[in-house]
């Protein structure tokens, strides 16, 4: 979620209210570029191949935020230009490079817009990256999970005495007045319950994991009621990022056949 996604003011369609007609004032597809104060580094095959204090972040309608860094801050000795090109109707024609360090190769992992279209933010001379083709990325000395963290995205947690009941196929599998409500930009409120308030005998471990740039790495459980199994209907964060520290080890529920009732009303899915 960001300025251009979810409930951000530049998202399409808009989910909030403004005192002017944004659709008339702004184009259907928005590009917004701004400076990044953090030092950004990218590692590949044991080598630091990107190291910059001059990164910028591009926000674009419907897409996660993307770092662009000066080409001078990317090691030229590991870049090999390729014939691959792509066209963006809002930014122009992109040229690509493959990254090669020893026997490790990341094909077409770096791109740039040498001649951006008129009206596009100043991207000439900057490079962007498929982050998942590198081994690791860092903001200052902290590792980056998933995509770059959007400075306009928030995660807030609040302990709550609201009555939270979770049912699977009509059977109560969790009930608590000690939950933590997690509020995240562009997403419905999620309720995380302490394990002591959950029917752990109804949970089976799953091998699924997911990565959130703002909360950390989530592990999952299936919910089993009789012969029915609700796959990956429960998740939790162990050792979450600081913004989500209050939900460490707590359990949240979502999925087909799962009801989350808060003070007698169904929670937003």
C-alpha positions as a Markdown table, in Angstrom:
| # | Residue | x | y | z |
|---|---|---|---|---|
| 1 | Unk | 0.0 | 0.0 | 0.0 |
| 2 | Unk | 1.3 | 3.5 | -0.7 |
| 3 | Unk | 0.3 | 6.9 | -2.0 |
| 4 | Unk | -0.8 | 5.2 | -5.3 |
| 5 | Unk | -2.3 | 2.0 | -3.9 |
| 6 | Unk | -4.9 | 0.9 | -1.4 |
| 7 | Unk | -6.5 | 3.9 | 0.4 |
| 8 | Unk | -3.6 | 6.3 | -0.7 |
| 9 | Unk | -4.8 | 9.7 | -2.0 |
| 10 | Unk | -3.4 | 8.9 | -5.5 |
| 11 | Unk | -4.9 | 5.4 | -5.7 |
| 12 | Unk | -7.2 | 4.4 | -8.5 |
| 13 | Unk | -10.1 | 4.1 | -7.7 |
| 14 | Unk | -9.9 | 6.6 | -4.8 |
| 15 | Unk | -11.1 | 5.2 | -1.5 |
| 16 | Unk | -11.1 | 8.4 | 0.5 |
| 17 | Unk | -12.6 | 11.9 | 0.1 |
| 18 | Unk | -10.9 | 15.2 | -0.9 |
| 19 | Unk | -12.1 | 18.7 | -1.2 |
| 20 | Unk | -11.4 | 18.8 | -5.0 |
| 21 | Unk | -11.9 | 16.6 | -8.0 |
| 22 | Unk | -8.6 | 14.6 | -8.1 |
| 23 | Unk | -9.7 | 12.7 | -11.2 |
| 24 | Unk | -9.9 | 16.0 | -13.1 |
| 25 | Unk | -6.7 | 17.4 | -11.6 |
| 26 | Unk | -4.5 | 14.3 | -11.9 |
| 27 | Unk | -3.8 | 11.9 | -14.8 |
| 28 | Unk | -5.2 | 8.4 | -14.7 |
| 29 | Unk | -1.7 | 7.0 | -14.1 |
| 30 | Unk | 0.4 | 8.8 | -11.5 |
| 31 | Unk | 4.2 | 8.9 | -11.2 |
| 32 | Unk | 5.7 | 10.5 | -8.1 |
| 33 | Unk | 9.5 | 10.6 | -7.5 |
| 34 | Unk | 11.2 | 11.7 | -4.3 |
| 35 | Unk | 14.6 | 11.5 | -2.6 |
| 36 | Unk | 15.5 | 8.6 | -0.3 |
| 37 | Unk | 17.5 | 9.7 | 2.8 |
| 38 | Unk | 18.8 | 6.2 | 3.6 |
| 39 | Unk | 22.0 | 4.6 | 2.3 |
| 40 | Unk | 20.9 | 1.7 | 0.0 |
| 41 | Unk | 23.1 | -1.4 | -0.7 |
| 42 | Unk | 22.5 | -4.5 | -2.8 |
| 43 | Unk | 24.6 | -7.7 | -2.6 |
| 44 | Unk | 25.0 | -10.5 | -5.1 |
| 45 | Unk | 27.2 | -13.5 | -5.0 |
| 46 | Unk | 29.0 | -12.2 | -1.9 |
| 47 | Unk | 29.8 | -8.8 | -3.5 |
| 48 | Unk | 28.3 | -5.4 | -2.9 |
| 49 | Unk | 27.2 | -4.3 | -6.4 |
| 50 | Unk | 25.0 | -1.4 | -5.5 |
| 51 | Unk | 26.0 | 1.2 | -2.9 |
| 52 | Unk | 24.3 | 4.7 | -2.9 |
| 53 | Unk | 23.4 | 7.6 | -0.7 |
| 54 | Unk | 21.5 | 9.2 | -3.7 |
| 55 | Unk | 18.6 | 6.8 | -4.2 |
| 56 | Unk | 15.2 | 8.0 | -5.2 |
| 57 | Unk | 11.8 | 6.3 | -4.9 |
| 58 | Unk | 9.2 | 6.1 | -7.6 |
| 59 | Unk | 5.5 | 5.7 | -6.7 |
| 60 | Unk | 3.4 | 4.5 | -9.6 |
| 61 | Unk | -0.4 | 3.8 | -9.8 |
| 62 | Unk | -1.1 | 0.2 | -8.9 |
| 63 | Unk | 2.6 | -0.8 | -8.3 |
| 64 | Unk | 4.8 | -1.2 | -5.2 |
| 65 | Unk | 7.3 | 1.6 | -4.7 |
| 66 | Unk | 10.6 | 1.2 | -6.6 |
| 67 | Unk | 14.1 | 2.4 | -5.9 |
| 68 | Unk | 16.1 | 4.1 | -8.7 |
| 69 | Unk | 19.8 | 4.8 | -8.1 |
| 70 | Unk | 22.4 | 6.7 | -10.1 |
| 71 | Unk | 24.2 | 4.4 | -12.6 |
| 72 | Unk | 27.5 | 5.7 | -11.2 |
| 73 | Unk | 26.6 | 3.9 | -7.9 |
| 74 | Unk | 26.3 | 0.5 | -9.5 |
| 75 | Unk | 29.5 | -1.5 | -10.2 |
| 76 | Unk | 30.1 | -1.4 | -14.0 |
| 77 | Unk | 32.4 | -4.4 | -13.9 |
| 78 | Unk | 29.5 | -6.8 | -13.1 |
| 79 | Unk | 27.0 | -5.3 | -15.6 |
| 80 | Unk | 26.6 | -6.8 | -19.1 |
| 81 | Unk | 24.2 | -4.9 | -21.5 |
| 82 | Unk | 21.6 | -7.1 | -23.2 |
| 83 | Unk | 19.4 | -6.8 | -26.2 |
| 84 | Unk | 16.3 | -7.0 | -24.0 |
| 85 | Unk | 14.0 | -4.0 | -24.0 |
| 86 | Unk | 10.5 | -3.2 | -22.7 |
| 87 | Unk | 8.1 | -0.3 | -23.3 |
| 88 | Unk | 6.2 | 1.5 | -20.6 |
| 89 | Unk | 3.5 | 3.9 | -22.0 |
| 90 | Unk | 4.2 | 6.3 | -19.0 |
| 91 | Unk | 8.0 | 6.1 | -18.7 |
| 92 | Unk | 9.3 | 5.1 | -22.2 |
| 93 | Unk | 11.7 | 2.4 | -23.5 |
| 94 | Unk | 13.8 | 0.5 | -20.9 |
| 95 | Unk | 17.3 | -0.9 | -21.5 |
| 96 | Unk | 18.5 | -3.9 | -19.5 |
| 97 | Unk | 21.7 | -5.3 | -18.0 |
| 98 | Unk | 22.6 | -8.8 | -16.7 |
| 99 | Unk | 24.5 | -9.0 | -13.4 |
| 100 | Unk | 27.5 | -11.5 | -13.5 |
| 101 | Unk | 29.7 | -12.2 | -10.5 |
| 102 | Unk | 31.9 | -15.3 | -11.0 |
| 103 | Unk | 29.6 | -18.2 | -11.9 |
| 104 | Unk | 26.5 | -16.4 | -10.6 |
| 105 | Unk | 24.2 | -14.7 | -13.2 |
| 106 | Unk | 21.0 | -12.7 | -12.9 |
| 107 | Unk | 19.7 | -12.1 | -16.3 |
| 108 | Unk | 18.1 | -8.8 | -17.1 |
| 109 | Unk | 18.0 | -7.9 | -13.5 |
| 110 | Unk | 18.8 | -4.2 | -13.9 |
| 111 | Unk | 17.0 | -1.6 | -16.1 |
| 112 | Unk | 17.1 | 2.0 | -17.0 |
| 113 | Unk | 15.1 | 4.6 | -19.0 |
| 114 | Unk | 17.8 | 6.5 | -21.0 |
| 115 | Unk | 15.3 | 8.7 | -22.7 |
| 116 | Unk | 12.1 | 9.0 | -20.6 |
| 117 | Unk | 8.9 | 10.2 | -22.2 |
| 118 | Unk | 7.9 | 13.8 | -21.8 |
| 119 | Unk | 6.2 | 14.4 | -18.5 |
| 120 | Unk | 7.9 | 11.5 | -16.8 |
| 121 | Unk | 9.9 | 12.3 | -13.6 |
| 122 | Unk | 13.7 | 12.6 | -14.3 |
| 123 | Unk | 14.7 | 8.9 | -14.5 |
| 124 | Unk | 17.5 | 9.3 | -17.1 |
| 125 | Unk | 20.8 | 8.2 | -15.7 |
| 126 | Unk | 19.1 | 6.1 | -13.0 |
| 127 | Unk | 18.9 | 2.3 | -12.7 |
| 128 | Unk | 16.2 | 0.1 | -11.1 |
| 129 | Unk | 16.4 | -3.6 | -10.0 |
| 130 | Unk | 14.5 | -6.8 | -9.7 |
| 131 | Unk | 15.3 | -7.0 | -6.0 |
| 132 | Unk | 14.5 | -10.7 | -5.7 |
| 133 | Unk | 17.2 | -11.6 | -8.1 |
| 134 | Unk | 19.8 | -10.3 | -5.7 |
| 135 | Unk | 20.9 | -12.0 | -2.5 |
| 136 | Unk | 20.2 | -9.2 | -0.1 |
| 137 | Unk | 19.3 | -5.5 | 0.2 |
| 138 | Unk | 20.0 | -3.1 | 3.0 |
| 139 | Unk | 18.7 | 0.3 | 4.2 |
| 140 | Unk | 21.7 | 1.5 | 6.2 |
| 141 | Unk | 22.6 | -1.7 | 8.0 |
| 142 | Unk | 19.1 | -3.2 | 8.2 |
| 143 | Unk | 18.0 | -5.9 | 5.8 |
| 144 | Unk | 15.1 | -5.2 | 3.5 |
| 145 | Unk | 12.3 | -7.8 | 3.3 |
| 146 | Unk | 10.3 | -8.0 | 0.1 |
| 147 | Unk | 10.0 | -4.7 | -1.7 |
| 148 | Unk | 11.4 | -1.3 | -0.5 |
| 149 | Unk | 9.5 | 0.1 | 2.5 |
| 150 | Unk | 7.1 | 2.9 | 1.6 |
| 151 | Unk | 7.6 | 5.9 | 3.9 |
| 152 | Unk | 3.9 | 6.7 | 3.6 |
| 153 | Unk | 2.9 | 3.2 | 4.8 |
| 154 | Unk | 2.1 | 2.7 | 8.5 |
| 155 | Unk | 1.7 | -0.2 | 10.9 |
| 156 | Unk | 0.2 | 0.5 | 14.3 |
| 157 | Unk | -0.8 | -1.9 | 17.0 |
| 158 | Unk | -3.2 | -1.4 | 19.9 |
| 159 | Unk | -4.1 | -3.8 | 22.7 |
| 160 | Unk | -7.8 | -4.1 | 23.0 |
| 161 | Unk | -10.4 | -5.6 | 25.4 |
| 162 | Unk | -12.9 | -6.0 | 22.6 |
| 163 | Unk | -14.6 | -9.4 | 22.5 |
| 164 | Unk | -13.0 | -11.3 | 19.5 |
| 165 | Unk | -14.5 | -14.7 | 18.6 |
| 166 | Unk | -13.2 | -16.8 | 15.7 |
| 167 | Unk | -15.3 | -19.6 | 14.2 |
| 168 | Unk | -14.4 | -22.2 | 11.6 |
| 169 | Unk | -17.4 | -23.8 | 10.0 |
| 170 | Unk | -19.5 | -22.5 | 12.9 |
| 171 | Unk | -17.3 | -24.0 | 15.6 |
| 172 | Unk | -15.5 | -21.6 | 18.0 |
| 173 | Unk | -11.7 | -22.1 | 17.7 |
| 174 | Unk | -10.6 | -18.9 | 19.5 |
| 175 | Unk | -12.0 | -16.4 | 21.9 |
| 176 | Unk | -10.3 | -13.4 | 23.6 |
| 177 | Unk | -10.6 | -10.1 | 25.3 |
| 178 | Unk | -6.8 | -9.7 | 25.2 |
| 179 | Unk | -6.2 | -9.3 | 21.4 |
| 180 | Unk | -4.0 | -6.9 | 19.6 |
| 181 | Unk | -5.6 | -4.9 | 16.8 |
| 182 | Unk | -3.2 | -4.2 | 14.0 |
| 183 | Unk | -3.9 | -1.2 | 11.8 |
| 184 | Unk | -2.0 | -1.2 | 8.4 |
| 185 | Unk | -2.3 | 1.3 | 5.6 |
| 186 | Unk | -4.8 | 0.2 | 3.0 |
| 187 | Unk | -5.8 | -3.0 | 4.7 |
| 188 | Unk | -8.6 | -4.1 | 7.0 |
| 189 | Unk | -7.9 | -4.2 | 10.8 |
| 190 | Unk | -6.5 | -7.6 | 11.8 |
| 191 | Unk | -6.9 | -9.0 | 15.2 |
| 192 | Unk | -4.1 | -11.1 | 16.7 |
| 193 | Unk | -5.0 | -13.4 | 19.6 |
| 194 | Unk | -2.6 | -14.8 | 22.3 |
| 195 | Unk | -2.1 | -18.6 | 21.9 |
| 196 | Unk | -3.7 | -19.2 | 25.3 |
| 197 | Unk | -7.0 | -18.0 | 23.9 |
| 198 | Unk | -6.8 | -20.3 | 20.8 |
| 199 | Unk | -7.8 | -23.9 | 20.4 |
| 200 | Unk | -4.3 | -25.1 | 19.4 |
| 201 | Unk | -5.6 | -28.6 | 19.1 |
| 202 | Unk | -7.5 | -27.4 | 16.0 |
| 203 | Unk | -4.3 | -26.2 | 14.3 |
| 204 | Unk | -1.8 | -28.1 | 12.2 |
| 205 | Unk | 1.5 | -26.7 | 11.1 |
| 206 | Unk | 1.9 | -25.5 | 7.5 |
| 207 | Unk | 5.1 | -25.1 | 5.5 |
| 208 | Unk | 3.8 | -21.8 | 4.1 |
| 209 | Unk | 5.7 | -18.6 | 4.8 |
| 210 | Unk | 5.2 | -15.1 | 3.5 |
| 211 | Unk | 7.3 | -11.9 | 3.7 |
| 212 | Unk | 5.9 | -8.5 | 4.6 |
| 213 | Unk | 8.3 | -5.5 | 4.4 |
| 214 | Unk | 6.5 | -3.9 | 7.3 |
| 215 | Unk | 5.9 | -6.8 | 9.7 |
| 216 | Unk | 8.4 | -9.5 | 8.9 |
| 217 | Unk | 8.2 | -13.2 | 8.0 |
| 218 | Unk | 4.9 | -15.0 | 8.7 |
| 219 | Unk | 4.4 | -18.7 | 9.4 |
| 220 | Unk | 1.1 | -20.4 | 8.9 |
| 221 | Unk | -1.2 | -23.1 | 10.3 |
| 222 | Unk | -4.2 | -25.0 | 8.9 |
| 223 | Unk | -7.4 | -25.1 | 10.8 |
| 224 | Unk | -9.0 | -28.5 | 11.2 |
| 225 | Unk | -12.6 | -29.0 | 12.1 |
| 226 | Unk | -13.8 | -32.6 | 11.8 |
| 227 | Unk | -12.8 | -33.7 | 8.3 |
| 228 | Unk | -12.6 | -30.1 | 6.9 |
| 229 | Unk | -9.2 | -28.5 | 6.7 |
| 230 | Unk | -8.8 | -24.7 | 6.1 |
| 231 | Unk | -5.4 | -24.4 | 4.6 |
| 232 | Unk | -3.2 | -21.5 | 5.9 |
| 233 | Unk | -6.1 | -19.9 | 7.7 |
| 234 | Unk | -3.9 | -18.8 | 10.6 |
| 235 | Unk | -0.6 | -16.9 | 10.6 |
| 236 | Unk | 1.7 | -15.4 | 13.1 |
| 237 | Unk | 5.0 | -13.4 | 13.2 |
| 238 | Unk | 7.8 | -14.6 | 15.4 |
| 239 | Unk | 10.5 | -11.9 | 16.0 |
| 240 | Unk | 8.5 | -9.4 | 13.8 |
| 241 | Unk | 9.9 | -6.0 | 12.8 |
| 242 | Unk | 9.7 | -3.2 | 15.4 |
| 243 | Unk | 6.4 | -1.8 | 14.2 |
| 244 | Unk | 4.7 | -5.1 | 14.7 |
| 245 | Unk | 6.5 | -6.2 | 17.9 |
| 246 | Unk | 3.2 | -6.3 | 19.9 |
| 247 | Unk | 1.9 | -9.2 | 17.9 |
| 248 | Unk | 5.0 | -11.4 | 18.4 |
| 249 | Unk | 3.7 | -15.0 | 18.6 |
| 250 | Unk | 0.1 | -14.0 | 18.5 |
| 251 | Unk | -2.3 | -15.6 | 16.0 |
| 252 | Unk | -4.6 | -14.1 | 13.3 |
| 253 | Unk | -7.3 | -15.8 | 11.2 |
| 254 | Unk | -8.6 | -15.3 | 7.7 |
| 255 | Unk | -9.9 | -17.6 | 5.0 |
| 256 | Unk | -12.9 | -19.4 | 3.5 |
| 257 | Unk | -15.2 | -20.7 | 6.2 |
| 258 | Unk | -13.5 | -18.6 | 8.9 |
| 259 | Unk | -15.5 | -16.0 | 10.7 |
| 260 | Unk | -13.9 | -13.3 | 12.9 |
| 261 | Unk | -16.5 | -11.6 | 15.1 |
| 262 | Unk | -15.7 | -8.5 | 17.0 |
| 263 | Unk | -18.1 | -7.3 | 19.7 |
| 264 | Unk | -20.8 | -9.3 | 17.9 |
| 265 | Unk | -20.2 | -7.9 | 14.4 |
| 266 | Unk | -18.3 | -9.6 | 11.5 |
| 267 | Unk | -14.9 | -8.1 | 11.0 |
| 268 | Unk | -14.0 | -6.8 | 7.5 |
| 269 | Unk | -12.4 | -9.5 | 5.4 |
